[in-house]
Amino acid sequence: MRDPIEELENFTSPGLTMTPIPASEVRRRGTRLRRRNTALATIGGIAAVAVIATPLAVLASNHSSKADVEPATDWHQTIPADFPLTAGMPNGSTQSDASGVDPIETCGNVAWSAEGTTRPVDIVGATYGEPGSEGTQSRTLALYADDTTAASALAQLRDTVVNCPEDPNGSGAPLVNEVVELAAGSDTSLFFTNQAKDGDLLYDLTAYEAVRSGNALYLATSFSSAGGSQNVGALDRLDRASQPVVDQMCVFSADGCGADETAGDSADTTVIPDDFDLLAGLPEDGEATDIGRVGPDRELAPIDLDACGTKAPEPGSFDRLRADFRQAVGIHERQLMTFPDGAAAQAYVDIVAGRLPCSEDGGRGVTGYYERRDTALGDSGVAGFLHFIVNGDPGLGYEMTHVVRVGSTVLLSRVQVDGDSTPVTDEVQANLLAEAETELAPVVDAMAVFDGG
Amino acid sequence: MDEREFDDFYSTSFQRITGQVYAMIGNRDEAQECVQEAFVRAWAHRKKLDRTEHPEAWVRTTAYRLAVSRWRRTTRARRPADRAVSLATEAAAPSETHVALVAALKQLPEVQRQALVLHHIADLPVQEVAREVGVPEGTIKARLSRGRTALAALLADDAPGGLSRGIGTEGASHA
């Protein structure tokens, strides 16, 4: 046997004849990523919105977004007549003042619809081809009252699709949904496919792209009867075809199209410092039987929020920092996330809060109750309290969750306590939550640095 | 970093970094995709890259973190890794020795594998490895020592997964 170190030092990746994408394409994707990230980011752009003249974002007169989300912004309330919605579509595409994309429904739930409870204030659509035929394409640009509403529409779409990986589809073939994180993936975009399934065969693939900029939501689809491995590039092709439209969506952002490259330099503030004191408020060391502090560390697995069998969506945040305080009797988990803007952060909080309250039958006489409580922490937030009833009596253990937003940053905290035999009355819940909030307060205060504080 | 400088950086270091990340994670296609994505991010954050003393280390670290997070996400979702945006990798059959080495690396603890790859494949001095990983030099020395010992044992001719076992051993282990 040769010396293993010699083997290592001669590691030359045999057979690794690669065909990387051209450098120009790497730069194009990087520029697109930067543009998407910065066009909406609170950093620099939102804070400066009061002093940056945005030629196209001042048309509406009296509307403003939530004061606690970001400074007042006058959002477009109409789509400019020359907006290039059909750019990149085949010749023969037709444009109209109605949605080109059909309502998106999956597992019996409406993921997005122009006729839903949250209606756009303006909409245009474009289509190519006969519905259901090979190569059909459709697009919609929906303008909402403000960025928060648009972010909620996108979050609802993401949430519904993520929670329906397979739609039984009644008597038809089951439909599978797969969310794909392309390079630009974040809370301002979503890419997924929907395909029919017959055993191992996948067919009838519809590719979906959704991109938000400010109060505008762009939706695009393409259909092909081929699916699975026969059609692996569908999303990428859709994304490329949409690029001319997406590039122009900056006109709907808070800071218009003028703050592009240079504003991007301040994007570093979305990066959470490695030494951010995420475990502030907790003891320095655990008891002798405890593991104590772990992190902060980006590589710790993200907190997987689950209520009544429904998972919270992947937050798709810019950056994430995790830390734990592990004890023999339970664990304190904390996760700090930075989002593109306050609206995206609030949309995530709303999705998580929307799952509560609920109850879950755990079998063997055990029922878990996920209560919803208010919290005074941060700009907005919600607290959850999970306790158990076993054959009519209070069960052991409980779990407390806090989701707290400050500007475009969200703190997720979960405290799990095993085996505590204290009956969890409303009063006990209130005291435990108050105690947890006292522990969290220093972290929430420190989050002000991401909000220009 | 202007376009020409970036293109030079990309063309001269892409294959090298991909090889290093491949050694760290044991999956060629995944390594290539993650390094590609890391370069996309490098261009998106090129001002920051300009301030970085070691841009190649920045790309390598970013690619490695992407690979780790993708692996976790894929594992949680129980679905195959996305191939929708990747280009084909033309891979000739690797030698048995190479396969055994990759298989052995995959059996090492993550931190030992990372230290071995950065020191022996990326050819970084211990001090640089410590800086890139973010731990004291002494910790890296200990990881290297334990990693070398473990690797030697795994590659022993009579060990399961050793060189004499050849190609069939690659899928038998997982990091």
Interface residues (C-beta under 8 A of the other chain):
Chain A: M1 R2 P4 I5 E7 L8 E9 F11 T12 S13 P14 G15 L16 T17 M18 T19 P20 I21 A23 S24 V26 R27 R29 G30 T31 L33 R34 N37 E178 V180 E181 L182 A183 V232 G233 A234 L235 D236 G264 D265 A267 D268 D274 R298 E299 A301 P302 D304 E314
Chain B: E3 F6 D7 Y10 S11 F14 Q15 T18 G19 Y22 A23 R28 Q32 Q36 E37 F39 V40 R41 A42 W43 A44 H45 R46 K47 K48 R65 V68 R72 R73 R76 R79 D82 R83 A84 V85 L87 A88 T89 E90 A91 A92 A93 P94 S95 T97 H98 L101 A104 L116 V117 H120 I121 D123 G134 R148 L151 A152 L155 A156 D157 G162 L163
